[in-house]
Amino acid sequence: MNLSKLLIKCTFGFSVTVGLLADIGTDNFAPQSLQAVQEDSTLDLVIAAGDLAYADTKLASTPESVWYRTELWDQFGRLVEGFGSKVPFVTTIGNHEVDYEINTQPVRIS
């Protein structure tokens, strides 16, 4: 994961440096990438554009016993806690944060 930075110069005489992230996850690369964000003292704001923890992985394959991996959200929270307590951290929803089931059967409304 690479951190992209965007420098915004405002007409009011100041500038803001925004760090942009996406597809962070909680795998082996996430701690190193987030450590780099924490060590970058030029950032005024960090935006994570979705697919944060990939916690939508189902533990069971039967519809009656679907459990989502909530421990990944806890792990993600611990990973971002360091810089998230010092720099504003904004997240957006990705397709792995949406809890939905796709029904391919036609629905009749009577």
N, C-alpha and C positions, 0 to 999 in steps of 0.2 A: 504494500500500500504506500503510495506516495502522497505527500502533503502538498497541495497546491496552495499558493498564496496569492491574494489579490489585494493590491494597494488602491484604496479609494481616496482620492483627494477631493475634499469638499470646498465649496466656495466660501465657507466661513473661516478659512485659514487653518484648518487642521486636516489630518489624514487618518484613516483607519486601515489597519492591516487585518485581513480576514483569512483564516486558514480554512480550507475546504477539504473535507474527507468524504469517502463513500466506501461502502462494503467493508466495514471494519472487522466484524467478526470477533471471535475469541480464540483464534487458532495461534500457532506458534509465532506468527509475524505481528500480531496485534500489540503485544507488550512493547516490542522494539519501536514500532511506528508511533504508538501513543507516548512513549518516552521522549521521542524526538519532538513531538508537539509540546510536551511539558517543558522541555529545555529551550524552546524557541521563545525568547523574551520579547520578540517584536510583535507577537500576535495580540490583537485587541479583542478578537472574537473568533470562535471556531464553530463552523457549521458542518454537521454530519448529515449527508444527503442520503439517508436510508440504508437499509440492510445492515442494521447495527450489530445484533448479536446472533443472527440466524437461529433464533430460538423457536422457529416454527417446525423444526424437525420432529416428526412423530416418533414416539417410543414404541408404540404398538400399531399393528397394521389393521386391526379390526375396528370398525366404526363404533362398536360398543365400548371399547377401552382405549380411546385416544387420549394420550397425555402429552402435553407440550413441555418442552425442556426449559422450565422456569429457572433451573440452576444456571443456565447460560446468561439470563438477564442479571443474576447476582454477580456472575463473573465479569460481565461487561461493566456493571456499575463500579466494581472494584478497580477495573482498568482505567476508567475515565475520572475516577475520584480525585486523583492527584492534580490534574490541570483543571478539571471542572470546578474545583473550589476556588480557583484563582482567576480564571478567564471565563467570560460568558460562553456557554456551550449550548448551541441550539441544534435540535435534531428535527428531521423530517421523516415521514413515513416512506418506507420502501415496501416492495412486495413481500418481504419476509417478516414484516411487522403486522401485516393485515391478517386477521383471523377470519377466514372465510372457507366455505365449502362450495364447490361448484356443482350445481344440480343440472345434469344434462337431460333429465326427464321433463317432458312438457307438463306444465301445471294447469289443471282445469279449475276455473273459478266458477262455482255454481251459485 
